[in-house]
Amino acid sequence: MELIVFLLIFGLVLFGYNRLMGYRKGQIVLDLEERYTDQSKYVEAVKHELVKEGGSVEYQGKGRFLVDGQTYILIERNDSMGGGMIQRTILKPEK
């Protein structure tokens, strides 16, 4: 019984963490190895990564990107992975 409760709690925690870090249907997640504090350089790095993945990208300003005809809103997260910090970029589809 304790094992079932433990697995249930573990699954809920993992599910919540994954949602927080951007793993949802329709979102684009990019992990940038370099940290950007300058917004214009950050936008250029995001555009570069998206083009590298084969998409057509246009920055519309105020954290909005047009990627392959769909508008996305930029969400930035910082996470420590493997002893270092990464800058995670989540592009959430605008409704």
C-alpha positions in Angstrom: 0.0 0.0 0.0 2.8 2.4 0.9 4.5 1.7 -2.5 1.3 2.7 -4.3 1.0 5.9 -2.3 4.6 6.7 -2.9 4.4 6.1 -6.7 1.2 8.2 -6.9 2.9 11.2 -5.1 6.1 10.8 -7.1 4.0 10.8 -10.3 2.2 14.0 -9.3 5.4 15.8 -8.4 7.0 14.8 -11.7 3.9 15.8 -13.6 3.9 19.3 -11.9 7.6 19.8 -12.5 7.3 18.9 -16.2 4.3 21.4 -16.6 6.3 24.1 -14.9 9.3 23.6 -17.1 7.2 23.8 -20.3 6.5 20.3 -21.4 3.0 20.8 -22.6 1.4 20.0 -25.9 2.0 22.6 -28.5 4.8 24.4 -26.7 8.3 24.8 -28.0 11.1 24.3 -25.5 14.6 25.5 -26.1 17.5 25.1 -23.7 20.2 27.8 -24.3 23.7 27.0 -23.0 24.7 30.6 -22.8 22.8 32.9 -20.5 21.5 36.2 -22.0 20.8 39.3 -19.9 20.5 41.6 -22.9 17.0 41.2 -24.3 17.9 41.9 -27.9 20.7 39.3 -27.8 18.3 36.8 -26.2 15.7 37.3 -28.9 18.4 36.8 -31.6 19.6 33.6 -29.9 16.0 32.3 -29.8 15.5 33.2 -33.5 18.7 31.5 -34.4 17.7 28.2 -32.6 14.3 28.2 -34.2 15.7 28.7 -37.7 18.3 26.0 -37.0 15.4 23.6 -36.3 13.9 24.5 -39.7 11.2 27.0 -38.9 10.3 30.4 -40.3 10.6 32.9 -37.5 9.7 36.6 -37.0 10.0 38.5 -33.8 6.9 40.8 -33.3 8.0 42.5 -30.2 6.9 42.4 -26.5 8.0 38.7 -26.2 5.9 37.5 -29.2 7.3 35.3 -32.0 5.6 34.3 -35.2 6.8 30.7 -35.9 5.5 29.0 -39.0 2.4 31.1 -39.0 1.5 30.6 -35.3 2.1 33.3 -32.6 3.9 32.3 -29.5 4.6 34.1 -26.2 8.1 33.8 -24.8 8.4 32.5 -21.2 11.9 32.4 -19.6 12.9 29.9 -16.9 16.2 29.4 -15.3 17.1 25.9 -14.1 20.2 24.2 -12.6 21.1 21.0 -14.5 24.3 19.0 -14.1 25.9 21.5 -11.8 25.3 24.5 -14.1 22.5 26.9 -14.9 20.6 26.8 -18.1 18.3 29.3 -19.6 15.1 27.5 -20.7 13.0 29.3 -23.2 9.4 28.2 -23.5 7.3 29.4 -26.4 3.6 29.1 -25.5 1.0 29.3 -28.3 -1.1 32.4 -28.1 -4.8 31.8 -28.0 
